Amino acid sequence: MMPDAETLYDVVEHTWPAAREIPCGPLLLREGQGGGKRVSAATAEHPNWTANDIEKAESGMEKLGQSSLFMLREGESRLDDALANQGYSIIDPVNMFCIPVGDLAKNVPPRVSTFAVWSPLAIGYDMWAQGDIGPGRWAVMDRVKGPKTSILGRLNDKPAGIAFAAIHDGIAMIHALEVMPLHRRQGMAEKMIAAASIWAQKNGATHMSVICTAANDAANNLYFKLGMKHIGGYHYRQK
């Protein structure tokens, strides 16, 4: 059975974890330490929040040296509306996709075109850095518990791409997929996703999932092309 949105939210949480989670009444704050919005946004863990709880969350994020940022998931329209009325704007709507891992693992990439290795090679970090995926996000990868790997892509005997994959509760998720500009539009991303799926299947995963911003047309089209199913999403609001 295909995982639902609630399940994928949990997968995101465990495969791209914050440095610290701080309860703030019915809300939860996250200390990101430069790891991006996913690990820095506050969320509602219980529906009985009040306007005072939002103020406390804002104060808590300020103490962490972070801007006021909330993640809004499906079914949280009351909080979404409350933040909108307080001047928060929507940024970066995100789509979540999922597929049975075997549907991708059958697409075996050519020999020596991809490598699954942990820890990542130095050239992998170099490629991430070129895509503005820096030390703050590398630290997120290091924090992940359980099975994880980097996927190094090669094309014409040259490093061409890098990605991170991890598994939580039988569901793998790919993050930080970066293909070098000179090697785009040559099927490198598909090969790397297939390699990640083969690795995930060998490590007991039943499904492969990905997330990407709704504005990233190329990535969204690729995931649909691969047969992945859209499983809801989320967005952020920032003051």
Buried (B, 14 or more C-beta within 10 A) or exposed (E): EEBEBEBBBBBBBBBBBBBEBBEBBBBBBBBBBBBBBBBBBBBBEEEEBEEEBBEBBBEBBEEBEBEBBBBBBBEBEEBBEBBEEBEBEEEBEBBBBBBBBBBBBEBEBEEEBBBBEBEBBEEBBEBBBEBEBBEBBBBBBEBBEEBBBBBBBBBEEEBBBBBBBBBBEBBBBBBBBBBBEEBEEEBBBBBBBBBBBBBBBEBEBBBBBBBBBEEBEEBBEBBEEBEBBEBBBBBBBBE
